[in-house]
């Protein structure tokens, strides 16, 4: 049976080659550049096969970078959004589609660039991206 904690940990390990500041949970006081992992609005769809065989999990990966430089922060976001390459979040997550056995299969379904508001703790404005990841795991 897959657990959200195991999936979060495996996603974090997959993302470390792209960003060395990855949190398995949303952060109250983020430090740039960084990434955080959360369960998506879609959540969990239980019992996708008979007798608790498979559940469908939806996760969100949020990448953020401080907008302290005009071009540098956008260039990093562009690398993250690429569909392939050493800086690609999609490629990093999909390197092992079982996340080391934490799930049966996964796919990065979509990504979108976003502007985040100002974090009050450090008065910094962030830009970044959000990726939606569909995970098929044991029920």
N, C-alpha and C positions, 0 to 999 in steps of 0.2 A: 504494500500500500504506500502510495506517495504521500508525503506530507508537505505542507507549505514551507516549513522550515528547511527541509532537505532541498526543495526546488530553489528556494532563495539562495542557499549556500552554493549550490551548483551553478546558478546563474552568476553569482559573484565571481567564482573561480573562472568562469568563461570570459568575463569582462575584464579581468585584471591585465591581460596583455594590451588592452586598448586604453585603460585608465587605472592608475594605481590607487585611486581614492574611490572605492566602491562600497556602499553600505547596503546591507541586506534589507534595510528598512528605511522609510522616509525620514529625513533629517529635519530637526527643528533649527539647527544652526549650520547650514552647509558651508563647505570650504571648496573653493574653485581651483581647478576643474574637478568635477566629481560626478558620480552616478549613484542613484538610489533605486531600489527595487520595491515594488508594491503589487498587491493583487489588483487587477484591473476592475473597472466598473462592471464588466461582464461577469466577473467572479468565477464561480465554479458551477459547472453543469454536471450534476451527478448522474450515475447509472446510464452511461451511453451504450452499454452492452448489458446483457442479462446477468443477473446475480452478482451485482456490484463489480463487474469485470473492469470497466474503464470509466474514468471521470475526465472531463475536459476542463482544464484550468486556463485562465487568462491572467497574464501578468503584464505589468507596465514597467519599463525601464525608463527612467528620466535622467538625461544627461544635462549638466548645467555648467556654464562657464561665465565668469564675471565679465562684464562689458567694460573692463578697464582699458582695453585697446579696441579700436574700431575694427581693424582687419584681422588681428590675431585670433580673437574669439570667434569670429565668423569662419575663419579658415579651419579651426579645430572642429567646429560644428559640421562643416562640409566633409571633413574626413570621417567623422562619426556617421554621417548620413549616407556615405558611399555604400553601394551594394556589395563591394568587394575591396580587398586591400587590407594592409596591416592595421589601419586605423578604423576600419568599418565595424560598427557595433553588430550589424546583421551577420557579417562573416564570423566574428568572434563567437557569437552565441550559437551559430549553426555549425561550428567546427565539429562538435560532437552532439548530434541530434538526440542522444539519450541522456545528456548531461551526466555522463559517468554512471549511468544506471538509475538516476533519480526519476526518469520518466521513460515511456516507450518511444515517444517522438515529439519533436517540437518544430515550430516554424515561426520566424519573425514575419508577421503578417503585414505590418504597416509601420511607417514612421512619419513624423511631421515636425517641422521646425516650430519653435515657440519662443515667446518672450515671457520671462517670469517677472514678477514684481520685485520690489526691493525687499530684501531680508532686513528686518528691523534690528536683528542682533548686531549686524556689522554694516548696515546702511549701504549694501551693495546691490546693484541691479544685475540680473542674470539673463542670459539667453541660453537656449539649448534645444533639445529635441526630446520627443517621447516616442518610444517604440512599443508596439503591442505584440506580445508573444503568446501563441497558442500552444498549450502543452497537453499531450495525451498521456495519462498516467493510470496506473492500477488503482482500482476503486477500493 
